[in-house]
């Protein structure tokens, strides 16, 4: 799936510079390498397929050629490293907003997955390099999004059932839909970054909470150091922590952990 001839120009008008490859190991890995070589903020690495796509905790990400959006953005925000979590939320809101323009019902599963009903559409992997003064030197925002169903079907054993943005559409020969969605995503990232710089984190947190509203009141399993616990979701704190209530009625704020959704009827 070759990128449209005007995609580089459309992204360039927003201040981005496109690097497009038919295949790469990982867009995040390449973007991180280029960041280490001094590439400026605004680099966008787009691939038609990945051979070593990655998710959280080193998990692999299925990146079937022509079936998805596999892209990484290089940003250099003026933020202390301790605030890098804001960009996971920011990228999630931007992705959900872009997808909401073309299909209804998408929502964010804390902290970085996009779902449609009970099926996973995509995920976000943010990786950063920290400067000696503890500021963010570079931040690579990687997005993997399922657009079309692979002709040969999904592999068995996926942690979450896979969903796609356009379930009834065969894999297209052109890339118009993918390119348009990428431009929407890039626009959303820029707008949210400006808002974060100008008005602070309150507006971002409000938008994130709205995007993950289907999790509220839902029972989930979450993996923590002592094992998996069964909890009910109450919300997200001002520090980005997942606020939950466990089976004994104790409230917890969790900064990390793998979330496993229980049946929809448990909401």
C-alpha positions as CSV (number, residue, x, y, z in Angstrom):
1,X,0.0,0.0,0.0
2,X,1.9,3.0,-1.2
3,X,1.4,6.3,0.5
4,X,-0.6,8.9,-1.5
5,X,1.6,11.2,-3.5
6,X,0.4,14.2,-1.4
7,X,0.7,12.7,2.0
8,X,4.1,14.1,2.6
9,X,2.9,17.6,1.6
10,X,-0.2,17.3,3.8
11,X,1.9,16.4,6.8
12,X,4.5,18.9,5.9
13,X,1.9,21.7,6.0
14,X,1.4,20.7,9.7
15,X,5.1,20.8,10.4
16,X,5.9,17.1,10.1
17,X,8.4,15.3,7.9
18,X,7.4,11.9,6.5
19,X,9.6,8.9,6.2
20,X,7.6,6.2,4.5
21,X,8.7,2.6,4.2
22,X,7.0,-0.4,2.7
23,X,8.4,-2.6,5.5
24,X,10.3,-2.0,8.7
25,X,11.1,-4.0,11.8
26,X,9.4,-1.4,14.1
27,X,8.5,2.2,13.4
28,X,9.2,3.0,17.0
29,X,12.7,1.5,16.8
30,X,13.6,3.4,13.7
31,X,12.2,6.7,15.0
32,X,14.2,6.2,18.2
33,X,17.3,5.6,16.3
34,X,16.8,8.7,14.2
35,X,16.0,10.7,17.4
36,X,19.3,9.6,18.8
37,X,21.0,10.9,15.7
38,X,19.5,14.3,16.2
39,X,16.4,14.2,14.1
40,X,14.1,17.1,14.9
41,X,10.7,17.0,16.4
42,X,8.1,16.4,13.6
43,X,9.6,13.3,12.2
44,X,6.9,10.7,11.2
45,X,7.9,7.2,10.4
46,X,5.1,5.3,8.5
47,X,5.3,1.7,7.4
48,X,3.0,-0.4,5.3
49,X,4.0,-3.4,7.4
50,X,6.2,-4.3,10.4
51,X,8.1,-7.5,11.0
52,X,8.8,-6.8,14.7
53,X,6.0,-4.5,15.8
54,X,5.9,-4.0,19.6
55,X,3.4,-3.3,22.2
56,X,3.7,-2.8,26.0
57,X,6.2,-4.9,27.9
58,X,7.8,-6.2,24.7
59,X,4.8,-7.9,23.4
60,X,4.5,-8.4,19.6
61,X,2.0,-6.5,17.5
62,X,0.4,-8.1,14.5
63,X,1.2,-5.7,11.5
64,X,-0.2,-7.3,8.4
65,X,0.7,-5.5,5.2
66,X,-1.9,-3.1,3.9
67,X,-4.3,-3.8,6.8
68,X,-3.4,-1.2,9.4
69,X,-1.9,2.1,10.4
70,X,1.7,1.6,11.7
71,X,3.3,5.0,12.5
72,X,5.5,6.7,15.0
73,X,5.8,10.4,15.8
74,X,9.0,12.0,17.2
75,X,8.2,14.8,19.6
76,X,10.5,16.8,21.8
77,X,8.1,18.4,24.4
78,X,9.4,20.8,26.9
79,X,8.4,18.7,29.9
80,X,10.2,17.1,32.8
81,X,10.5,13.3,32.3
82,X,8.2,12.7,35.3
83,X,5.4,14.2,33.2
84,X,5.9,11.9,30.2
85,X,2.7,10.0,31.2
86,X,0.7,12.9,30.0
87,X,1.7,12.0,26.5
88,X,0.3,8.5,26.7
89,X,-3.1,10.1,27.6
90,X,-2.7,12.8,24.9
91,X,-1.9,10.3,22.2
92,X,-4.8,8.1,23.3
93,X,-7.3,11.0,23.1
94,X,-5.9,12.0,19.7
95,X,-6.3,8.5,18.4
96,X,-9.8,8.0,19.8
97,X,-10.9,11.4,18.4
98,X,-9.5,10.6,14.9
99,X,-11.2,7.2,14.8
100,X,-14.5,8.7,16.1
101,X,-14.7,10.7,12.9
102,X,-15.0,7.6,10.8
103,X,-16.7,5.0,13.1
104,X,-18.8,5.2,16.2
105,X,-18.4,3.5,19.5
106,X,-14.6,3.6,20.1
107,X,-13.3,4.1,23.6
108,X,-10.0,4.0,25.6
109,X,-9.0,1.2,27.9
110,X,-6.6,2.6,30.5
111,X,-3.9,3.4,29.9
112,X,-3.2,3.1,26.1
113,X,-5.5,0.7,24.2
114,X,-8.3,1.7,21.8
115,X,-11.4,-0.5,21.8
116,X,-14.5,-0.8,19.7
117,X,-17.2,-2.5,21.8
118,X,-15.3,-5.5,23.3
119,X,-12.6,-5.7,20.5
120,X,-9.2,-4.1,20.5
121,X,-8.6,-1.8,17.6
122,X,-5.1,-0.6,18.5
123,X,-2.6,0.5,21.0
124,X,-0.1,3.2,21.8
125,X,3.6,2.8,22.9
126,X,5.4,5.9,24.1
127,X,9.2,5.6,24.6
128,X,11.4,8.4,25.8
129,X,15.0,9.5,26.2
130,X,15.8,11.7,29.2
131,X,18.3,14.6,29.1
132,X,20.9,15.1,31.9
133,X,18.7,17.8,33.4
134,X,15.8,15.3,33.7
135,X,13.8,16.9,31.0
136,X,12.4,14.9,28.1
137,X,15.0,14.8,25.3
138,X,12.9,12.9,22.8
139,X,9.5,11.1,22.9
140,X,8.5,8.6,20.3
141,X,4.8,8.0,20.1
142,X,4.0,4.8,18.3
143,X,0.5,3.8,17.1
144,X,-0.7,0.5,15.8
145,X,-4.2,0.5,14.5
146,X,-6.2,-2.3,12.8
147,X,-8.0,-0.8,9.8
148,X,-9.1,-3.8,7.7
149,X,-9.3,-7.5,8.5
150,X,-6.4,-9.6,7.2
151,X,-7.5,-11.8,4.3
152,X,-6.1,-14.9,6.1
153,X,-7.7,-14.0,9.4
154,X,-6.2,-13.1,12.8
155,X,-3.6,-15.4,14.5
156,X,-4.9,-17.6,17.3
157,X,-4.0,-16.8,20.9
158,X,-4.4,-13.0,20.8
159,X,-4.7,-11.5,24.3
160,X,-7.8,-9.5,23.2
161,X,-10.2,-10.2,20.3
162,X,-9.1,-8.0,17.4
163,X,-11.4,-5.4,15.9
164,X,-11.0,-3.2,12.9
165,X,-12.1,0.3,12.0
166,X,-13.7,-0.8,8.7
167,X,-15.0,-4.4,9.3
168,X,-17.1,-4.7,6.2
169,X,-14.5,-3.3,3.8
170,X,-12.1,-5.6,1.9
171,X,-8.4,-4.6,2.0
172,X,-8.1,-1.8,-0.5
173,X,-5.5,-1.4,-3.2
174,X,-5.1,2.3,-2.5
175,X,-4.2,4.0,0.8
176,X,-6.6,7.0,0.8
177,X,-8.5,5.9,4.0
178,X,-5.3,5.2,5.9
179,X,-3.7,8.5,4.8
180,X,-6.7,10.6,5.7
181,X,-6.8,9.0,9.2
182,X,-3.1,9.6,9.7
183,X,-3.6,13.3,8.9
184,X,-6.5,13.5,11.3
185,X,-4.3,11.9,14.0
186,X,-1.4,14.3,13.3
187,X,-3.7,17.3,13.5
188,X,-5.2,16.0,16.8
189,X,-1.7,15.5,18.3
190,X,-0.7,19.1,17.5
191,X,-3.9,20.6,18.8
192,X,-3.7,18.7,22.1
193,X,0.0,19.5,22.5
194,X,-0.9,23.2,22.1
195,X,-3.7,22.9,24.6
196,X,-1.4,21.1,27.1
197,X,1.2,23.8,26.8
198,X,-1.2,26.7,26.9
199,X,-4.0,25.7,29.3
200,X,-2.4,22.9,31.3
201,X,-3.4,19.3,32.0
202,X,-6.9,19.8,33.3
203,X,-8.6,19.9,29.8
204,X,-6.6,16.9,28.7
205,X,-7.6,14.9,31.7
206,X,-11.2,15.8,31.1
207,X,-11.1,14.6,27.5
208,X,-9.3,11.4,28.5
209,X,-11.9,10.7,31.2
210,X,-14.7,11.1,28.7
211,X,-12.9,8.8,26.2
212,X,-12.6,6.0,28.8
213,X,-16.0,6.4,30.3
214,X,-17.1,2.9,29.3
215,X,-14.7,1.6,31.9
216,X,-16.4,3.4,34.8
217,X,-18.2,1.1,37.1
218,X,-16.8,-1.9,35.3
219,X,-15.2,-4.9,37.0
220,X,-11.8,-5.7,35.7
221,X,-8.8,-7.9,36.5
222,X,-5.5,-6.0,36.8
223,X,-2.0,-7.5,37.2
224,X,0.0,-5.9,40.0
225,X,3.2,-7.1,41.7
226,X,1.3,-9.3,44.1
227,X,-0.7,-11.0,41.4
228,X,-4.0,-10.3,39.6
229,X,-6.7,-8.6,41.6
230,X,-10.4,-8.1,40.8
231,X,-11.5,-4.5,41.1
232,X,-14.1,-2.0,40.0
233,X,-13.0,1.1,38.1
234,X,-13.9,4.5,39.6
235,X,-11.9,6.8,37.4
236,X,-8.5,8.3,36.7
237,X,-6.7,10.6,39.1
238,X,-5.1,13.9,38.3
239,X,-1.7,12.0,38.0
240,X,-3.1,9.6,35.5
241,X,-3.5,6.7,38.0
242,X,-6.4,4.3,37.6
243,X,-8.6,4.6,40.6
244,X,-10.3,1.4,41.7
245,X,-12.1,-0.3,44.5
246,X,-11.1,-3.9,45.4
247,X,-13.2,-6.7,46.7
248,X,-12.7,-5.6,50.3
249,X,-13.9,-2.1,49.6
250,X,-10.4,-0.6,49.7
251,X,-9.7,2.2,47.2
252,X,-6.4,2.0,45.3
253,X,-4.6,4.2,42.8
254,X,-2.7,2.2,40.3
255,X,0.1,3.8,38.2
256,X,0.8,0.6,36.1
257,X,-0.6,-2.8,35.4
258,X,-2.2,-4.9,32.7
259,X,-6.0,-4.6,32.6
260,X,-8.1,-7.6,31.7
261,X,-11.7,-6.8,30.8
262,X,-14.5,-9.0,32.4
263,X,-17.7,-9.7,30.5
264,X,-19.7,-6.7,29.3
265,X,-22.5,-7.6,31.7
266,X,-20.2,-6.8,34.6
267,X,-20.4,-3.1,33.9
